[in-house]
Amino acid sequence: MCSAPTTKPPQNEVRIQPKIQRGFSIRIIDRVSSLPRKREPRAGEPVLFLHSYGPGTTAWITFHKTVGALSQHFRCILMDLPNFSKTGPIVYREGVHAVQARTAVALLDELGIRRAYWVGNSQGGQSAMVAAITYPERVGKFVMGGSHIGTGGDRYLMANRPSEGSRATRRALDDPSRENIAHYLRVHIDDESLVTGELIDYIHRAHTWSQEFIEARRQSVSLPHDYTPELPGIQAPVLLIHGRYDRMVAFEVSIAILNYIADSRLVLLNNCGHWPPFEKPAEWTAQVLAFLRGY
């Protein structure tokens, strides 16, 4: 069973300071169940969770409905990505997914973890993919979905570009009013009843809490890079989970990734938008758990 939805993070929040740059720290939630573990081959193995893209997004809000069930089997490490929530601040001029993958590896180093499963959605899934390319020895299986192939986006075969989700995100980034945040969430989440006042307040607060972080995001420049030629070289098994009604990243991108990575499988969730772990937690968790434990 998935944990009850709440936007309030648990008390086991940790700040870690890897050797990236002065003043930089990573916010994580390190979740290990207090219940007796089942005797299974992969019990307690580390799983690193990387969250969705968009203003105010955090690992907790992306995965909080699923981590309760998954932590019965794995050590779940929820990491906020650079310049999101309280991870950072950092000013960069390179591909953002390369920055995120490198920061995640630095976190694993600090935790003394040589190899982990990586679970991401949206930008987090893409950064897990980049890690599988750049740091293959650090990635076991990985999960992604709602993710582009290239930093800077992809050329769609059928869908429009820029997507409706991209336009709503840009509007919220340029003017992070509560109204624009609410519009951005209603575009990204298929069932608008999930977009509550509590969620809007959480996202708005997480995005606007620090002027220092706002300035770091403003100064940072993500340089485009197409990872398509590198996909066939990925050896780690991958599970793709995509929402059928994702208005941010068309599901045709996951089909393209499926065609390039040999050890891959794709699940398409109906009546679901850009945040499958949040929108369809029971189905998403069942698929991830089966994949990580082994079929």
MIMINU-596304 format. One record per atom (N, C-alpha, C): residue in three letters; x, y, z. Coordinates in steps of 0.05 Angstrom, whole numbers, plus 5000, padded with zeros to 4 digits. Each point is the difference from the previous one (the first is absolute). Layout:
<recs>
ALAXYZ;...
</recs>
This chain:
<recs>
MET501749765000;MET498350245000;MET501850255000;CYS499250204985;CYS501550254999;CYS499450175024;SER501950165008;SER499650175023;SER498050224995;ALA498750095021;ALA497950204998;ALA501250264989;PRO498650144982;PRO501150244988;PRO500250235021;THR502250125001;THR500550245016;THR502350154988;THR499850275001;THR502250164989;THR502150065022;LYS499449915024;LYS501950055022;LYS502249795000;PRO502550084996;PRO502249804999;PRO500549885028;PRO501249765001;PRO500549875026;PRO502350145014;GLN500649915024;GLN502150135017;GLN502849914992;ASN500349784985;ASN502749904993;ASN501150144976;GLU499950275000;GLU501250174979;GLU502950055008;VAL501849994980;VAL502950035005;VAL501150194980;ARG502050165009;ARG501550174982;ARG502849904998;ILE501049954976;ILE502749894996;ILE501650194983;GLN502550045007;GLN501750194985;GLN502349854986;PRO499549914975;PRO502249884985;PRO501950214989;LYS502349914991;LYS502050194990;LYS499450084971;ILE497950174997;ILE499350104974;ILE500850294997;GLN499150175017;GLN500950275002;GLN499350115027;ARG501450215008;ARG499650115027;ARG497150095004;GLY498949925023;GLY497350085007;GLY497849824988;PHE500849804984;PHE498049834987;PHE499349775019;SER497549945003;SER499149775015;SER497749874986;ILE499549745006;ILE497949844988;ILE498049935021;ARG497450044994;ARG497949935018;ARG499049724992;ILE499949815019;ILE499049744994;ILE498149915022;ILE498349804994;ILE498549865020;ILE500949714998;ASP501149895021;ASP501149735000;ASP498049825015;ARG498549854985;ARG497749855012;ARG500649705001;VAL500249895024;VAL500249725004;VAL497749915019;SER498549814992;SER497849915016;SER500949895027;SER498450065021;SER500649885026;SER498749735004;LEU498449914979;LEU498849745002;LEU502049784993;PRO499649765011;PRO501849784993;PRO500149954969;ARG502449974989;ARG500249974971;ARG499449714992;LYS498849974978;LYS499649744989;LYS502749894990;ARG500349745002;ARG502549884991;ARG499849964970;GLU501350184985;GLU500049994971;GLU502850094991;PRO500849924976;PRO502750054991;PRO500850295000;ARG498250194995;ARG500750284997;ARG499150175023;ALA499249885023;ALA499050155022;ALA502150205010;GLY499250265003;GLY501750205011;GLY501950134981;GLU500049914974;GLU501850134981;GLU499150294995;PRO502050174994;PRO499350294997;PRO498750064974;VAL498050175001;VAL498650114977;VAL500150305002;LEU501150134979;LEU500250295000;LEU497750114983;PHE498450185011;PHE497750124987;PHE500650284991;LEU499550064975;LEU500550264988;LEU497450114989;HIS499350245007;HIS497350104997;HIS499450134973;SER497550084996;SER499050124975;SER501150284997;TYR499650104976;TYR500750284993;TYR497750195006;GLY500750255004;GLY498050205003;GLY500450165025;PRO499050255001;PRO500450175023;PRO498949875026;GLY501750015021;GLY499149905026;GLY499949705003;THR500849854980;THR499949715002;THR502149895019;THR499449805015;THR501949885018;THR499749694998;ALA501949865011;ALA499949715000;ALA497749915018;TRP499450145022;TRP497949915017;TRP497350024986;ILE499450234988;ILE497450044987;ILE499749814977;THR502149934986;THR499849814978;THR499549725009;PHE501349915021;PHE500049715007;PHE498749945027;HIS498950195015;HIS499149945027;HIS497749805002;LYS498549974978;LYS497849805001;LYS501049714995;THR502549974992;THR501049744993;THR502349905018;VAL501350185013;VAL502549925015;VAL499349835024;GLY497750035012;GLY499349835023;GLY500049714993;ALA498849934977;ALA500049724991;ALA502749904991;LEU501550174986;LEU502649924989;LEU502149975023;SER499750165021;SER501949995021;SER499849745017;GLN497949854995;GLN499849745013;GLN501949804988;HIS501150074977;HIS501849824985;HIS502750114995;PHE500250274999;PHE502550134992;PHE500650245018;ARG502550085001;ARG500750255012;ARG499550224980;CYS498150175006;CYS499150214981;CYS501250275006;ILE501650104982;ILE501450265004;ILE498850204980;LEU498550195011;LEU498750204983;LEU501750255000;MET501050074976;MET501850224997;MET498750234985;ASP500250245011;ASP499250244985;ASP502350084982;LEU499450064975;LEU502050064980;LEU501150295003;PRO502350064989;PRO501250265003;PRO498250234993;ASN499950205018;ASN498350244998;ASN497049955003;PHE499349765009;PHE497349945008;PHE499949975031;SER497850105012;SER499749995029;SER502550125013;LYS501449835016;LYS502350115014;LYS502649874992;THR500149884976;THR502549894989;THR501350224983;GLY502450085008;GLY501450214986;GLY500950215020;PRO500250254991;PRO499650094972;PRO502549954983;ILE499649994974;ILE502249964981;ILE499450154974;VAL502050124989;VAL499750134973;VAL501749834981;TYR498749914978;TYR501449834981;TYR499550104972;ARG501849914982;ARG499750054972;ARG500749754985;GLU498349815001;GLU500349744986;GLU497249865000;GLY499849774989;GLY497549864999;GLY499049945028;VAL497550075006;VAL499049975027;VAL499949715009;HIS499549824981;HIS499949725008;HIS502749885007;ALA502150114987;ALA502749925008;ALA500650105028;VAL499250245006;VAL500450115027;VAL498549835021;GLN497649934994;GLN498449845019;GLN501249725004;ALA500849874978;ALA501249735003;ALA502650015016;ARG501650204995;ARG502550035014;ARG499550055030;THR498150175006;THR499350065028;THR498949755014;ALA498449844986;ALA499049765012;ALA502249805006;VAL502049984982;VAL502349825005;VAL501650105024;ALA500350275002;ALA501350115024;ALA498649935026;LEU497350004999;LEU498449925023;LEU500649715007;LEU499949824980;LEU500649725006;LEU502849975012;ASP501950154990;ASP502749995012;ASP499950075029;GLU498650225007;GLU499950095028;GLU498649805018;LEU498149854988;LEU498549805016;LEU501549735000;GLY502249984985;GLY501549754999;GLY498649784984;ILE498450084980;ILE498549814983;ILE501449984973;ARG500949764994;ARG501449964974;ARG498149994977;ARG497849875004;ARG498149944978;ARG497250015011;ALA498150114984;ALA497350025010;ALA498149964976;TYR497549945007;TYR497850034980;TYR499350304999;TRP499450104976;TRP499250284997;TRP497150004990;VAL498450175013;VAL497250024993;VAL499450304996;GLY499250074976;GLY499450284994;GLY497550044983;ASN499050235002;ASN497750084983;ASN500750274987;SER499250044975;SER500550254986;SER503050054999;GLN501050235009;GLN502850064999;GLN501649805017;GLY498849905022;GLY501549815016;GLY500549744985;GLY498149914984;GLY500449774984;GLY502150044979;GLN500050244988;GLN502050064980;GLN502850015012;SER500250105024;SER502650015013;SER500949725009;ALA498149835006;ALA500849725005;ALA501049874975;MET498850064977;MET500949904974;MET502950114995;VAL500550255005;VAL502650124995;VAL502149865019;ALA499249945024;ALA501849865018;ALA500749724990;ALA498049874988;ALA500449734989;ALA502050014976;ILE500150234987;ILE501850044978;ILE502850085010;THR500150195019;THR502550125009;THR501349855022;TYR498449885018;TYR501149865024;TYR498749725001;PRO500549844980;PRO498549744999;PRO500549825024;GLU502350035013;GLU500749835023;GLU498450085025;ARG498750234999;ARG498550105023;ARG497049944998;VAL499149904977;VAL497249964995;VAL499349714996;GLY498249895017;GLY499049734996;GLY497750034980;LYS497749915007;LYS497650064984;LYS499250295004;PHE498550114980;PHE499050275004;PHE497250034988;VAL498550195011;VAL497350054992;VAL499850294990;MET498750044978;MET499650284990;MET497350014986;GLY499150244993;GLY497550044986;GLY499250295001;GLY498650094979;GLY499550284997;GLY502550164996;SER502049864987;SER502750114997;SER500750044971;HIS501450214994;HIS501150034973;HIS502649844998;ILE501049984975;ILE502649874995;ILE502250215002;GLY499550234987;GLY502150204998;GLY499550225021;THR502150115012;THR499850245016;THR499250234981;GLY497850135007;GLY499050204982;GLY497649914984;GLY499249745003;GLY497749894987;GLY500649854975;ASP497949884988;ASP500349834977;ASP498150104977;ARG500649924976;ARG498250054978;ARG497949785000;TYR497450085004;TYR497949815001;TYR499249924971;LEU499149764998;LEU499049904974;LEU497250094995;MET498349995021;MET497150074998;MET499150235017;ALA501150025024;ALA499150205019;ALA501050284993;ASN498650205011;ASN500850284997;ASN502450075017;ARG501550194991;ARG502350105016;ARG500350304996;PRO500250165021;PRO500149915028;PRO497349905010;SER500149815018;SER497649875010;SER498450205017;GLU497549935005;GLU498450165018;GLU501250015028;GLY501149785009;GLY501349995026;GLY502450195001;SER501650004979;SER502350184999;SER499250295001;ARG497950074986;ARG499150285001;ARG498950085027;ALA498549815013;ALA499050065027;ALA502350025020;THR502049844997;THR502350015018;THR501550264997;ARG500450084975;ARG501450254994;ARG498650245012;ARG497350004998;ARG498450215011;ARG500350015031;ALA500049775013;ALA500349995029;ALA502850085009;LEU502149934984;LEU502750085007;LEU500450304997;ASP498950114979;ASP500350294995;ASP498450175020;ASP497749895009;ASP498450145020;ASP498849805018;PRO501449935022;PRO499149785018;PRO497850095019;SER497950114989;SER497750075017;SER498549745007;ARG498450025020;ARG498549775008;ARG498149914978;GLU498950194985;GLU498349944977;GLU501449844978;ASN502550094994;ASN501549874979;ASN501049725008;ILE500749985026;ILE500749735011;ILE497649814998;ALA497750105007;ALA497649834998;ALA499449914971;HIS500450194981;HIS499649934972;HIS502049794991;TYR502550045007;TYR502149814993;TYR499449725011;LEU499149985024;LEU499349745012;LEU497749874986;ARG498050164993;ARG497649884986;ARG500649914972;VAL502050104988;VAL500949914974;VAL501649745003;HIS501649985021;HIS501849775003;HIS498549765012;ILE498050045016;ILE498549795014;ILE497349964986;ASP499549764991;ASP497649954984;ASP497450035016;ASP499949905024;ASP497750025017;ASP500250265016;GLU498550214993;GLU500350265012;GLU499250005030;SER498449805008;SER499249985028;SER502449965018;LEU502349904989;LEU502449965016;LEU501550265005;VAL499350214985;VAL501350265003;VAL498650155022;THR500749955025;THR498750125023;THR501450265008;GLY498750155017;GLY501250245010;GLY502649945015;GLU500049785015;GLU502449925014;GLU502449954981;LEU499449874978;LEU502149944981;LEU501150264987;ILE498150184992;ILE500850254988;ILE501850165020;ASP499250015025;ASP501650155020;ASP502749885004;TYR500149735000;TYR502649865003;TYR501950074977;ILE499049984976;ILE501750054976;ILE500950294999;HIS498150185006;HIS500650294999;HIS502250065021;ARG499749905024;ARG501950055022;ARG502849884993;ALA500049764990;ALA502549864994;ALA501650154978;HIS498550144982;HIS501450134978;HIS500950285007;THR498650135019;THR500550295005;THR501350055027;TRP500849805015;TRP500850045028;TRP502650155002;SER501849994980;SER502750115003;SER500750174976;GLN500750255004;GLN500950184979;GLN502749904988;GLU501649895018;GLU502649904991;GLU499749774980;PHE498149825004;PHE499549794982;PHE498750104974;ILE498250195003;ILE498850124976;ILE502150124982;GLU502050145012;GLU502150124984;GLU501849794988;ALA500649785014;ALA501649794989;ALA498749874975;ARG497349965002;ARG498649904977;ARG500050194976;ARG499850265007;ARG500050204979;ARG502750014985;GLN502249975014;GLN502650024988;GLN500949754986;SER498849775007;SER500949754989;SER499049974971;VAL501649874984;VAL499449954971;VAL500349714994;SER497949874992;SER500249714992;SER500549994970;LEU502349884993;LEU500849974972;LEU498849754988;PRO499050014975;PRO498749774988;PRO502049784994;HIS499049755001;HIS501649774993;HIS498149774992;ASP500549884977;ASP498449784991;ASP501349735008;TYR498749855017;TYR501049755010;TYR499249764982;THR498650054979;THR499049784983;THR502249814991;PRO502350104990;PRO502149814992;PRO501149825022;GLU499650085025;GLU501249865022;GLU498149805013;LEU497450014992;LEU498049825012;LEU500649704996;PRO500849924975;PRO500549714996;PRO502249885018;GLY501750175011;GLY502249915017;GLY499249955028;ILE497650075008;ILE499049965027;ILE499749705006;GLN501349905020;GLN499849725007;GLN498049955023;ALA499550205016;ALA498249965023;ALA497149964991;PRO498649815012;PRO497149974993;PRO498550255008;VAL498050074983;VAL498450245005;VAL497049934998;LEU498550125018;LEU497149994999;LEU499050284994;LEU498550044979;LEU498850264993;LEU497149995008;ILE499150215015;ILE497250035008;ILE499150284992;HIS498150014982;HIS499250254988;HIS496950035003;GLY499150255005;GLY497250065000;GLY498950034972;ARG497749884995;ARG498850024973;ARG499350294993;TYR499250155020;TYR499250284994;TYR502050205011;ASP502549934997;ASP502250185007;ASP500150234980;ARG499550245010;ARG500050244983;ARG502650165002;MET501949885014;MET502750125002;MET501949864980;VAL500149745002;VAL501749834982;VAL498349794987;ALA499750014974;ALA498349814986;ALA501149715004;PHE498249815003;PHE500949725006;PHE501549884977;GLU499950124976;GLU501649894978;GLU503050005006;VAL500850185019;VAL502950015007;VAL500849745014;SER498249895018;SER500649755013;SER500149774980;ILE498350014980;ILE500149804979;ILE502750014986;ALA501050244994;ALA502650034987;ALA502249895018;ILE499950055026;ILE502149905018;ILE499949695000;LEU497649895000;LEU499649714999;LEU501449884976;ASN500050144978;ASN501249904975;ASN503050005001;TYR501250185017;TYR502950035001;TYR501449835021;ILE498649955023;ILE501349855022;ILE499149714999;ALA501849824998;ALA499349724996;ALA498449885024;ASP501050055024;ASP498749885024;ASP498050215011;SER497750024987;SER498150215007;SER497249894998;ARG498250125015;ARG497149944999;ARG498550255006;LEU497650034989;LEU498450245003;LEU497249955010;VAL499250155020;VAL497249995011;VAL498850274995;LEU497650004987;LEU498550254994;LEU497550005018;LEU499950205018;LEU497750015019;LEU497850184989;ASN497649894997;ASN497850164990;ASN499050205021;ASN498750214991;ASN498950205017;ASN502150115019;CYS502450064989;CYS502250085016;CYS501650214985;GLY501050215014;GLY501550214987;GLY503049975005;HIS501350215008;HIS502950015001;HIS501249905026;TRP498349965020;TRP501049925027;TRP498949725007;PRO500649784987;PRO498949745007;PRO500449925029;PRO502350045013;PRO500249925028;PRO498050145018;PHE499250244993;PHE498250165015;PHE497149944992;GLU499549964974;GLU497349964990;GLU499049725002;LYS501749804995;LYS499349725001;LYS501949855018;PRO500150065026;PRO502149895017;PRO499949705003;ALA497649885001;ALA499849715004;ALA501049854976;GLU499150084976;GLU501049874975;GLU502950044996;TRP500950255004;TRP502850074996;TRP501849845019;THR499249995025;THR501649855020;THR500149704994;ALA497849894992;ALA500049714993;ALA501949944977;GLN500050174980;GLN501849964977;GLN502950035008;VAL500650205016;VAL502850055008;VAL500949785019;LEU498449925018;LEU500749795019;LEU500649734986;ALA498349934981;ALA500449754984;ALA502650014985;PHE500550234988;PHE502450044983;PHE502549985017;LEU500150155023;LEU502450005016;LEU500549745014;ARG497949865009;ARG500449755014;ARG500749774980;GLY499250044975;GLY500549794980;GLY497549854993;TYR499649954975;TYR497649874991;TYR500249705004;
</recs>
